[in-house]
């Protein structure tokens, strides 16, 4: 075949990419090669000038799936992705809220893990393709590598449990399970999808690579003795940089973060200032690592600042956290009957777990008899779980009491130990009117960071100076701006109460302030001032009296409702 001959599908693809503003984002046809004429000649000869063997592609001729997304616009996914997401196991992600219980605080946050996974697949394909087109002679990859990266993005969240991170970081840890990771379950779920649906278009090697890319974020980045400035003399054969696209364990810059920050901000009605497209555009592979142009330092800093902002204002919202405590308590009560923890290791059982588990508990009187091996003695625990869910439905939430920052000095010296409920209760020195119980006290260590604990993730990022630069180097913060933050982590202690009695809330607030004085010697104060109990009681009494008066007026046709409510105010002591 003449080296200058280019498949017609490739010409269409190039015309498509030449007018991105008016076209769908992604290839219109996945047949043939995604190469420019120069790349096509290079591929035909092979990286060493040798010929290559062209094998039959079972997905040849398929056009993939067109997705219309509010975040990324219209794009088309590889037909291999269609084989995965058109399965019962993948469709389960439609029943997992992306933000878990934050949906109860932000009504717009109704998006699910399903659309997020599609978005990550699109961005992974787009990012890998952009790097490949920018460095065709240096990167020894082909279409199969691009497909593998896209599939890893598609499947990276298959292993999430009900209510997202509430399941693995709260519920399972309460049950003493600390070594369960949703990434590992995602890999197992992918194997289950392949076997259960008899999908035979992927080689064993490709499946291993997909699973490795999914779990790469938990692997330690490779240690290198290289200096901060390095010249890449040759492209390494392992292509470890592909593992930095979906789950970047080196510096946490990946398309998973690009999608969820943009998507979550959109549905919660907030804004993020980071330009994710620029990050991908101004990137190149140097020394088996994705590096970024030095001009993008502040853009990358804004990426992590946006993450911290979303954690502070959305992901760990104080009301959302109260609801999470309620859900965990309900799951713990229902665990003996439902045996949730027995279902987290086998994908065939795990696929049954989704956010609908609250509905199962709530309607256990009807659905319970359909389950096997439910002990009669568990019904009391189910009733307790149902009572908690009933409070949730009626918005009778656990009460946020107050919080306080943990001094940076205590964190740096390693002297910080979070207080226990017993610590708080033991510091109450009230007059005896209120008896505090440790069962009513909930403590939450609220941590916000830039994704790498107390370290600056940009210290693990290499930059280049100009397009085509073979050198990479690190940048210090002071080389860019004097206004970049110097601390990259903060911790706060939040106090919640299961008991909504205003007297208990006031007593817990006093106990917490007493503990702060004992622990920090008056240098730290609670951030939320206590409401005077008299005003709380007066407000509740006034609201109750007005509600009763409106009810009487409704049935009396307003005949007995004339005049003002001075008598009501006097009765309430206002």
C-alpha positions in Angstrom: 0.0 0.0 0.0 1.2 3.5 -0.8 2.3 5.3 2.3 0.6 8.5 1.2 -2.9 6.8 1.0 -5.1 7.8 3.9 -8.4 6.1 4.8 -11.5 8.1 3.8 -12.7 7.9 7.4 -9.5 9.6 8.5 -10.1 12.5 6.1 -13.6 12.9 7.6 -12.1 12.8 11.0 -9.6 15.6 10.2 -12.3 17.7 8.6 -14.3 17.1 11.7 -11.5 18.3 14.0 -10.8 21.4 11.8 -14.2 22.8 12.7 -14.6 21.9 16.4 -17.0 24.8 17.2 -19.6 23.5 14.8 -19.2 19.8 15.2 -19.6 17.1 17.8 -16.7 16.6 20.1 -15.2 13.2 19.2 -14.8 11.1 16.1 -17.8 10.4 13.9 -16.4 7.0 12.9 -14.1 4.7 14.8 -13.0 2.8 11.7 -9.4 3.0 10.4 -6.6 5.0 11.9 -6.8 8.2 13.9 -3.7 9.5 12.2 -2.7 12.5 10.3 -1.0 11.9 6.9 2.4 12.2 8.5 1.5 9.9 11.3 -0.1 7.4 8.9 3.2 7.1 7.1 5.0 6.6 10.4 2.6 3.9 11.5 2.7 2.1 8.2 6.5 1.7 8.5 6.5 1.0 12.2 8.6 2.8 14.8 11.7 1.1 13.6 11.0 1.3 9.9 9.5 -2.2 9.9 6.1 -3.2 8.6 3.2 -3.7 11.0 0.6 -6.5 11.1 -3.0 -5.2 10.6 -5.5 -7.4 12.4 -9.3 -7.5 12.2 -11.0 -5.2 14.6 -14.3 -6.7 15.8 -15.6 -3.2 16.4 -14.8 -2.0 12.9 -17.7 -0.3 11.2 -19.4 0.7 14.5 -19.9 4.4 15.2 -20.1 4.4 19.0 -22.7 6.3 21.0 -23.6 9.9 20.7 -24.0 11.6 24.1 -25.5 15.1 24.7 -24.0 16.3 28.0 -24.7 19.6 29.7 -21.0 19.8 30.8 -19.0 18.7 27.7 -21.6 19.3 25.0 -22.2 16.6 22.4 -19.6 13.9 22.0 -19.3 10.4 20.7 -17.9 7.5 22.7 -15.9 4.6 21.3 -18.1 1.6 20.4 -16.2 -0.5 22.9 -17.7 1.8 25.6 -21.2 0.9 24.4 -20.5 -2.8 25.1 -19.8 -1.9 28.7 -22.4 0.7 29.6 -25.3 -1.1 27.9 -25.2 -3.7 30.7 -27.3 -4.2 33.8 -24.2 -3.8 36.0 -23.1 -0.5 34.5 -26.7 0.9 34.5 -26.6 0.5 38.3 -24.6 3.7 38.4 -27.8 5.5 37.5 -29.0 4.6 41.0 -26.0 6.1 42.8 -26.1 9.9 43.4 -22.7 11.4 42.6 -22.8 13.6 45.7 -24.5 11.2 48.0 -26.5 12.9 50.7 -25.6 16.4 49.5 -28.7 16.0 47.3 -30.8 16.6 50.4 -29.1 20.1 50.8 -28.6 21.0 47.1 -31.8 20.0 45.3 -30.1 20.5 41.9 -27.4 17.9 42.7 -29.5 15.0 41.3 -26.8 13.8 38.9 -25.5 10.3 39.2 -22.3 8.3 38.9 -23.5 7.2 35.4 -23.2 10.5 33.6 -19.9 11.3 35.5 -18.4 8.0 34.2 -19.4 8.9 30.7 -17.8 12.3 31.1 -14.6 10.9 32.4 -14.4 8.4 29.5 -14.8 11.3 27.0 -12.2 13.4 28.7 -9.8 10.5 29.0 -10.1 9.7 25.3 -9.8 13.4 24.4 -6.7 14.0 26.6 -4.9 10.9 25.4 -5.6 11.7 21.8 -4.4 15.3 22.2 -1.1 14.1 23.6 -0.7 11.5 20.9 -1.4 14.0 18.1 1.0 16.5 19.6 3.9 14.0 19.8 3.3 11.4 17.2 6.9 10.5 16.7 7.8 10.3 20.4 4.9 8.4 21.9 4.8 4.7 21.0 1.1 4.2 21.3 -1.7 3.3 19.0 -5.5 3.3 18.8 -5.8 0.4 21.2 -4.0 2.4 23.9 -6.4 5.3 23.4 -9.3 2.9 23.7 -7.9 1.4 26.9 -7.6 4.8 28.6 -11.2 5.7 27.6 -12.5 2.4 29.0 -10.6 3.0 32.2 -12.3 6.3 32.5 -15.6 4.7 31.8 -15.2 2.0 34.5 -13.3 3.8 37.2 -16.4 4.2 39.5 -18.1 0.8 39.0 -17.1 -0.2 42.5 -18.8 2.7 44.4 -21.3 1.6 47.0 -24.5 3.3 48.1 -24.3 7.0 48.9 -20.8 7.2 47.3 -18.0 7.8 49.9 -20.4 7.6 52.9 -20.4 3.8 52.3 -16.7 3.1 52.4 -15.4 5.9 54.5 -18.1 5.9 57.2 -20.3 2.8 57.2 -17.7 0.2 56.5 -15.2 1.7 58.9 -17.8 1.7 61.6 -18.0 -2.0 61.0 -14.3 -2.4 61.3 -13.5 -2.8 57.6 -10.7 -0.5 56.6 -9.0 -2.3 53.7 -11.9 -2.1 51.2 -11.3 0.3 48.3 -13.9 1.1 45.6 -11.2 1.1 42.9 -10.4 -2.5 43.5 -14.1 -3.3 43.4 -14.3 -1.4 40.1 -11.8 -3.8 38.6 -13.7 -6.8 39.9 -16.9 -5.4 38.5 -15.3 -5.0 35.1 -14.4 -8.7 35.1 -17.9 -9.5 36.2 -19.4 -7.5 33.3 -17.1 -9.2 30.8 -18.0 -12.7 32.0 -21.7 -12.1 32.7 -22.4 -10.5 29.3 -20.0 -12.6 27.3 -18.1 -9.7 25.9 -15.2 -11.2 23.9 -13.7 -8.2 22.0 -11.1 -7.4 24.6 -7.8 -9.3 25.0 -6.7 -10.4 28.4 -3.8 -8.0 28.2 -6.1 -5.0 27.5 -8.3 -5.9 30.4 -5.3 -6.1 32.7 -4.2 -2.7 31.5 -7.7 -1.2 32.0 -7.8 -2.4 35.6 -4.3 -1.2 36.3 -5.2 2.3 35.0 -8.3 2.3 37.3 -6.2 1.5 40.4 -3.2 3.5 39.4 -4.2 6.4 41.7 -3.4 4.2 44.8 0.0 3.1 43.6 3.1 5.0 44.8 4.5 7.1 42.0 7.8 5.8 40.6 10.9 7.1 42.3 13.4 8.5 40.0 16.9 9.8 40.8 16.7 12.3 38.1 17.3 16.0 38.8 14.6 18.6 38.7 15.7 19.4 35.1 15.7 16.4 32.8 16.2 15.8 29.1 14.1 12.9 27.7 16.4 11.2 25.3 14.0 8.4 24.5 10.4 7.5 25.1 10.2 4.8 27.7 8.4 1.6 26.6 6.2 1.2 29.6 4.1 4.3 28.9 3.4 4.9 32.6 2.1 8.4 31.7 -1.1 6.8 30.5 -1.8 6.0 34.1 -1.8 9.7 35.0 -4.8 10.5 32.8 -7.7 8.9 34.7 -6.3 8.4 38.3 -3.0 10.3 38.8 -1.2 9.0 41.9 1.8 11.3 41.2 0.1 14.7 41.7 -3.7 14.1 41.5 -4.1 16.0 38.2 -6.5 13.8 36.2 -9.7 13.9 34.1 -11.7 12.4 37.0 -11.1 15.6 38.9 -11.8 17.7 35.8 -15.2 16.2 35.3 -16.5 16.0 38.9 -15.5 19.5 39.8 -17.2 21.0 36.7 -20.2 18.7 36.9 -20.8 19.1 40.7 -20.4 22.9 40.5 -22.8 23.1 37.7 -25.5 21.1 39.4 -25.0 22.7 42.8 -25.2 26.2 41.4 -21.6 27.1 42.3 -18.7 28.2 40.1 -15.1 27.0 39.6 -12.5 29.2 38.0 -10.1 26.5 36.7 -9.9 26.1 32.9 -9.6 22.4 32.4 -9.3 22.6 28.6 -6.2 24.8 28.9 -4.6 22.2 31.2 -5.0 19.5 28.6 -4.0 21.7 25.7 -0.8 22.9 27.3 0.5 19.5 28.2 3.1 17.1 26.8 4.9 13.9 27.8 8.5 14.3 28.9 10.4 11.4 30.4 7.3 9.1 30.8 5.4 11.8 32.7 2.7 14.3 31.7 4.2 17.8 32.1 2.5 21.2 31.7 3.6 24.6 30.3 4.9 26.9 33.0 2.2 29.4 32.2 -0.4 27.0 33.6 1.0 27.0 37.2 -1.8 29.3 38.5 -4.4 27.4 36.5 -3.3 24.2 38.1 -3.2 25.9 41.5 -6.8 27.0 40.9 -7.7 23.3 40.2 -6.8 22.3 43.8 -8.2 25.5 45.2 -11.5 24.7 43.5 -11.4 21.2 45.0 -10.9 22.6 48.5 -13.7 25.2 48.0 -16.1 22.5 46.8 -15.2 20.3 49.8 -15.8 23.2 52.2 -19.1 24.5 50.7 -20.7 21.4 49.2 -19.1 18.0 49.9 -18.8 18.5 53.7 -21.7 20.9 54.2 -22.7 20.8 57.8 -26.3 19.8 57.1 -25.2 17.2 54.6 -22.9 15.7 57.2 -25.7 15.5 59.7 -27.7 13.5 57.1 -24.8 11.3 56.5 -24.6 10.5 60.2 -28.3 9.5 60.1 -27.9 7.3 57.1 -24.9 5.5 58.6 -26.9 5.0 61.9 -29.8 3.5 59.8 -27.5 1.2 57.9 -25.8 0.0 61.1 -29.2 -0.8 62.6 -30.3 -2.6 59.5 -27.0 -4.5 59.0 -28.0 -7.7 61.0 -31.1 -8.1 58.8 -29.7 -7.1 55.4 -26.1 -8.3 55.9 -24.7 -5.6 53.7 -21.1 -6.3 54.6 -21.4 -9.8 53.2 -22.1 -8.3 49.8 -19.1 -6.1 49.3 -16.6 -8.8 48.1 -18.6 -10.6 45.4 -19.5 -8.5 42.4 -22.7 -10.6 41.8 -23.9 -9.6 45.3 -22.4 -6.1 45.2 -24.5 -5.1 42.1 -27.6 -5.3 44.3 -26.4 -2.4 46.5 -27.5 1.1 45.5 -29.1 4.2 47.0 -32.4 2.4 47.0 -31.4 0.6 50.2 -33.1 3.3 52.2 -36.4 2.5 50.5 -35.8 -1.2 51.2 -35.4 -0.4 54.9 -38.3 2.0 55.0 -40.6 -0.6 53.4 -39.2 -3.7 55.1 -42.6 -4.7 56.4 -43.6 -5.4 52.8 -40.3 -6.3 51.2 -38.7 -8.1 54.1 -40.6 -11.4 53.6 -39.2 -11.6 50.1 -35.7 -11.8 51.6 -34.3 -15.1 52.7 -32.8 -15.9 56.2 -34.2 -12.8 58.0 -34.2 -13.6 61.7 -37.4 -12.5 63.6 -35.1 -11.0 66.2 -33.8 -8.4 63.7 -37.2 -6.7 63.4 -36.5 -4.5 66.4 -33.3 -3.2 64.8 -35.2 -2.6 61.5 -37.8 -0.6 63.4 -35.0 1.5 64.9 -33.6 2.1 61.4 -37.0 3.0 60.1 -37.4 5.6 62.9 -34.2 7.3 61.8 -35.3 7.3 58.2 -38.6 8.7 59.2 -36.8 11.6 60.9 -34.8 12.2 57.7 -38.0 12.3 55.6 -39.5 14.8 58.0 -36.3 16.9 58.1 -35.9 16.3 61.8 -32.2 16.0 61.4 -29.4 15.5 63.8 -28.4 18.9 65.1 -25.2 20.7 64.2 -23.9 22.3 67.4 -20.7 24.1 66.6 -17.1 23.6 65.4 -13.6 25.0 65.9 -10.4 25.1 64.0 -7.4 22.9 65.0 -4.3 25.1 65.3 -1.7 24.6 62.7 1.0 24.3 65.4 -0.8 21.3 66.9 -0.9 19.6 63.5 2.7 20.4 62.7 4.0 19.1 66.0 2.0 15.9 65.6 0.3 16.5 69.0 -3.2 16.5 67.7 -5.6 13.8 68.9 -9.3 14.2 68.1 -11.6 14.4 71.1 -14.0 11.6 71.9 -17.7 12.0 72.9 -16.6 11.1 76.4 -14.1 14.0 76.4 -16.8 16.5 75.5 -19.4 15.1 78.0 -16.9 15.0 80.9 -16.3 18.8 80.5 -19.9 19.8 81.0 -20.3 21.6 84.3 -23.9 22.6 84.2 -26.4 23.0 87.0 -27.8 19.5 86.7 -30.8 20.4 84.7 -29.5 18.4 81.7 -27.9 15.0 81.7 -25.6 14.6 78.7 -25.2 11.1 77.2 -22.3 10.1 75.0 -24.8 8.3 72.8 -26.1 11.7 71.7 -22.7 13.1 70.8 -21.2 12.8 67.3 -17.7 14.1 66.5 -16.5 14.8 63.0 -12.9 15.6 62.1 -13.4 17.9 59.2 -10.3 17.9 56.9 -9.9 20.0 53.8 -6.7 19.8 51.8 -5.3 20.1 48.3 -5.6 16.3 47.7 -2.2 15.4 49.1 -2.6 16.0 52.9 -0.4 18.9 54.1 1.7 19.0 50.9 1.5 21.1 47.9 0.6 18.8 45.0 2.3 21.2 42.5 5.6 20.2 44.1 5.1 16.9 42.2 4.4 18.5 38.9 7.0 19.1 36.2 6.8 22.0 33.7 8.2 22.9 30.3 9.0 26.3 28.9 7.9 26.1 25.2 6.2 23.8 22.7 8.6 21.1 21.8 10.8 21.7 24.8 12.5 18.4 25.6 13.4 19.5 29.2 11.2 19.5 32.3 11.7 21.3 35.5 9.9 22.0 38.8 8.8 25.5 39.8 8.7 26.9 43.3 5.7 28.8 44.4 7.6 32.0 45.0 8.7 31.9 41.4 5.1 32.4 40.3 3.3 34.5 42.9 3.6 35.8 46.5 -0.1 35.3 47.0 -0.2 31.5 46.8 -1.2 30.0 50.1 1.5 28.5 52.3 -0.7 26.0 54.1 -2.3 23.2 52.1 -4.4 21.5 54.8 -6.8 22.6 57.5 -8.7 20.6 60.1 -11.8 21.5 62.1 -13.7 19.6 64.8 -17.4 19.6 64.3 -19.9 18.7 67.0 -23.3 17.2 66.3 -26.1 15.9 68.5 -28.6 13.1 67.9 -30.9 14.7 70.5 -32.6 17.8 69.1 -33.6 19.1 72.5 -32.6 22.8 72.7 -31.4 22.3 76.3 -29.1 19.5 75.2 -27.8 21.6 72.3 -26.9 24.4 74.7 -25.3 22.1 77.2 -23.2 20.5 74.5 -22.1 23.9 73.3 -21.0 24.8 76.8 -19.2 21.4 77.2 -17.4 21.9 73.9 -16.2 25.4 74.8 -15.0 24.1 78.1 -13.0 21.3 76.4 -11.5 23.9 74.0 -10.3 26.0 77.0 -8.8 22.9 78.6 -7.1 21.7 75.4 -5.9 25.0 73.9 -5.8 27.3 76.8 -8.2 29.9 75.4 -6.4 30.3 72.1 -9.2 28.6 70.1 -12.9 29.5 70.2 -16.0 27.9 68.8 -16.9 29.4 65.5 -20.7 29.3 66.0 -22.0 31.2 69.0 -24.6 29.5 71.2 -28.1 30.7 70.9 -29.6 31.8 74.2 -32.0 29.1 75.4 -34.7 31.6 76.3 -34.8 32.9 72.7 -34.9 29.3 71.3 -37.8 28.4 73.6 -39.7 31.6 72.9 -39.3 31.2 69.1 -40.5 27.6 69.3 -43.4 28.5 71.5 -44.4 31.4 69.3 -44.3 29.3 66.2 -46.4 26.6 67.8 -49.0 29.1 69.1 -49.3 30.8 65.7 -49.7 27.4 64.0 -52.5 26.5 66.4 -54.1 29.9 65.8 -54.0 29.5 62.0 -55.6 26.1 62.4 -58.5 27.5 64.5 -59.0 30.3 62.0 -59.1 27.8 59.1 -61.9 25.8 60.7 -63.7 28.9 62.1 -63.7 30.7 58.8 -61.5 33.4 60.4 -64.4 34.3 62.7 -62.4 33.9 65.8 -59.1 35.1 64.5 -59.5 38.9 64.6 -57.1 41.2 66.4 -53.3 41.0 66.8 -51.2 38.4 68.6 -50.2 40.5 71.6 -51.6 37.9 74.0 -49.5 35.2 72.2 -46.4 37.3 72.6 -47.1 37.9 76.3 -47.7 34.2 76.9 -44.3 33.4 75.3 -42.5 36.1 77.3 -41.6 38.3 74.3 
